[in-house]
Each structure stands twice: as C-alpha cells, then as structure tokens.
Amino acid sequence: MFEIILLSVIVLVALVIGGWYTHSRQQQRAQEFERELDRFDETDNSDFHARFDSVFAQDTVELSNGPRVRLNSDEADIDDEFDELELDEDFEDEELEEAPDWEMVIALTIMAPESQMFTGRAIKSALDQQEMHFGDMQIYHRYTVNNRRQTLFSVANILDPGTLLPDQLISMKTPGLLLFAKLPGPINGLTVFDSMLDTAQQLTAYLGGILCDEKREPITDKHLEGIRNRIFELNLSLQTGNKSDDDFN
C-alpha cells in the first residue's frame, strides 16, 4: 500500500514538473517570435490595428470611388467566434487628419466554398509558392525585386484583425483572404493589378476557393475591366498632373 502511495506521489510530481517545463518552453518560444517580428519593423512597435488603420486612413478608405474597407468588430460573427473584416458601402464621410500618399486601393477576395474554411497550413504553403513574404502589419506582401521596402500588393486574413502570423497558421482556419494594393505604387498600376490578379487566381486554384470582388461576390470579366479602366484613368490623371507641374515650372 505504501509503495502505491509513493508511486502516485512521484507521478504527480513528475506531471507538475512536466507542465511547468512545457509552459516555460511556450513562453520562451513566444518571446523569441516577438523578437523575430521586431526585425520586420524596427521603428513601429504598435499593434496591427494601429498600423492597418494608418494604411487605410483612419479605419476607412475609398475603394475605386465606391465601397470602403473597414475593420468592423460589431457585425455578425462566423460560428459565433470570428469578427469579419467588413467591406461596407454605407459610410459617413469623415475628415482625415493626414492625406494619404496613395489615391486608390484595389482589392480582391478569395472565399472558401460555403460551410468550409481554409486551413492555415494550406494558406502558408500557397503563399510561399507565390513568393509572398511575411512583413509589416503582420501580413504577407509581394515586394519589388530585391527591395522589401517597396510593396506591390498584400494578402491579409479576411477576419479581424487581419493578421497572418506564421506561428499561428498551424492551427488557424479562415473563410477567406483579402488581397489589396495601394496606387500609385512603385511600378505601373496596371502591371501591379495584373500581378495581383494572377497571384489571386493561383491562390484560389491551390486552396480550392472562389475568386471574388471586394464585396465577396464571384468575380466577373466586367468587374475586372472596370478596375482596369479606373487604374487607367488614375494613370492618365497623374500624367496630366505631372505635365501641369512641369509647365508651371
């Protein structure tokens, strides 16, 4: 009887020690990952919300003179667990503190089939194949060749807060992804859009999803042509503005 009690005590102590060691290792890995993230952004240590909101100019931004992207945690949850990254046409104009350094945002979404979810493992594999790199705002980006300071377009989780942290992708699930680009960018806007569209199509095929517009409706040729027309008009207005400046000088 004494031996049984002694053995039980030894097992209990071993479990306590094992649990403490596991917790310590998890804490250590978390600290190491945080230090790794710091290397992607040495000057800005704010959380994702602050940086994402800054990019989209105080929570909202006009998408092609129509709907705006807004982080919204008040809408209906998916499976009562997730807040979605809402694209909403109903908005009130609000005064911006600072003018953005871009004039247009183009966006596409990739949605999982109804009642299904994309796994983080599949997303990570797909992003790696498409040369997307984890970086600023804790999401993935396509950069210009040999220059990670010039972003062409980005991929974010469609669920609030939008992050795609590598260490969480193992267990993460999401109903969709958001691809977006700010224009004008480092190269011609039409080239950026064609590259983003090609990447979206490749991701869609790999994940078995549905390529959609910014309203999460299946994409159409008419919608794609409309985006190209708006980019062309933006390019034309920029060229006209540059010529006017040259004439003035």
N, C-alpha and C positions, 0 to 999 in steps of 0.2 A: 504493500500500500504506500509506504514511504517513497519507494522508487517511482511509482506512478506520479505522485505529487511533485517530486523533484523534477521528473522529466517534463511535466506540464509547465512548471515554472521556467525551466530552461527554454522550452519552445516559445513561451510568452515573451521572455526577454529577447530572444532572437528576432521575433516578429517586430518588437518595438524598435530594436536597433536597425533592422532592415528598413522599416518605414521611415525612420529618421534619416538614414543614408539616402534613400530614394528621394525624399523631399529636398535634401541638401543638393543632390545632383541636379534636380529640376531647377532649383533656384540658381545654381551656377550656370546652367545652360541658358536660362532666361537672361542673366546678366551678360553672358558672352554674346547673345544675339542682339541685345540692346547696344552693346559696343560696336557690333558689326553694322547696325543701322546708322550709327553716328557717322560712319565713314562716308555714307552716301550724302549726308547733308551736314557739313561742319558748322555752318553759320545759322541754321534754323532748327531749333530743338522743339518747336511747337508740335502739337499733336496733328493727326491727319485732318481733323475738321478745320483747323485754322488755315492750314496750307491749301486744302481743297477749296475752301471758301474764298481764299485770296485769289486763286486761279480763276474762279468763276465769278469774281467781283461781288462780294457780299451776298453769297448764297444763291444768286440767280444770274443767268446770262442769256442773252437773246440767241436763239438757235435759228439762224437763217431768217431773220426778221419775223419769226413765228414763236414756237414754244420755247420755254426756257428750262434749263437744267436746275433742279433744286434738291438739296438734301432735305428730306422730309421724314421725320420720325413719328408723325401724327396719323399717317394713313394706315389702312388695314394691313395687318401682319400676314405673312405667309406661314401657314400652320401655326399661327399664334406665337411664332418665335422670332421672326425676322421683320425689320423695318426696311422697306424698299427704297431704292434711290429713284425718286419720282421724277417724271418728266411731265410738267404741268403747263397747260396753255393759259389757265386762269391765274393771272398775277396782277399785282398793282405795281405801277412804276415807282421806283424808289431812287432817291438821289444817291449817287455813288460818291464816296469820299475821294477816290482816285480814279482817273481814267486808265483803263487797261491798255497794255501795249499790243493788243490784238483787236480785230474788228469783226471777226466771225468765228463761230465754233460749229464744226460739222460733227455729227455723231451717228453711230450705228449701234445696234444692239444684237446680241446673239442669245436667243432664248431656247431653253430646253423644251422638249415636247411636253405637252400637258401632263401634269401629275408626275413629272420626272425632274431630276436635279442633276447638274453637272458635279462630278467629284473633283476635289482639289487636286488629286493625283493626275487626273486626265488633263486638267487645266494647266498644271505645271509642265507636263510633257508637251502639250500643244504649244505653249508659249516659248519653251526652249527651242522647239523645232522652227519657230518663226522668228528667231533671233530677237526676242523681246527680253529686256533686261530690267530687273528689279531696281528701283531707284527712288527719286523724290516722290513725296506724298504716299510712300509705301505701296505703290502700284508699279505696273510694268510699262516700259517705254520702248519705242523704236527710235534710235538715235541716228544722226547723220554719220557717215563713215568716219571712223577714227576721232569722233568728237562727242563725248557724252554730256556736253553742255548744251547741245542743240537737239531738241526733241522734235521729231516729226509727228508722232501721234502716240497715244497712250491707251492702255487697257486697264479697266477697273472692275471691281465686283459691282454688280447692279444693286446689291443690298447695302444699305447704310451700315458702316461708314465708308464702304467702298474699297477697303484695303484688301491686298492680296499678299499677306505675309507668308514668306516661304515656309517657315516652321509650322504654320497653321494649315497649310494647304493639304497636309496629310489627312486631316480629319474633316476638312471643310466641305460643305456642299452649298450650291447656289443655283437659283433658277435661271441665271443669265449673266452676261458680261456686257460692259459698256465700252465701246471704242470711240475716242474723240480726238480731235485735232484743233488747235488754235491757228487761225490765219490772220494776217500773213505770217508765214514761217520762214525758216532758213532757205527753203527752196520753193519753186513754183507750187501754188496751191493745188493745181490740177494734178501735178505729179504726186503730191502728198496724198490726195484723195484716192488716186488710183492704187497707190501702195497700200493705203489703209483698207480699201475695199478688197484687194487681193488677199491681204492677211486675214480679214474677216471671213472671206469665203473659205480659206484654208482651215481656219479655226472651226468654222461651222461644220465642215466636212469631217474633221478629225473628231469633234465632240458629238457629232450626230444631232446637231441643233438646228435652229431655224434662223436664218439671217433676216433681221427686221430693221425698220427705221427707228428714229429716235422716240417714236410713240409705241414701240414694240409691236407694230403691225408688220406682217411679212413684206419684205422689200419688193418694189416693182421697178421696172425699167423707167417708168415715168418719173418716179421719185428720184432715181439716180440721175436722170437727165436734169431734173430740177436743181439738184445740188451742184452739178457741173455748171449750169447756167449762172447760178448765184456766185460761184467761185470766179467764173469768167468775168462777171460784172464787177466783182471786187478787184480783180487784177486790172481791169480797164480803168476803174476809178483811181487806183493807186498810181497807175502810169500817168493818167491825166493830172493828178495832183503833183507828181514829181515834175512834169513838164511845166506846170504853172509856177512852181517854185523856181525852176531854172530861169524862166522868163523874167520873173521878178528880180532875180539876182543879176 
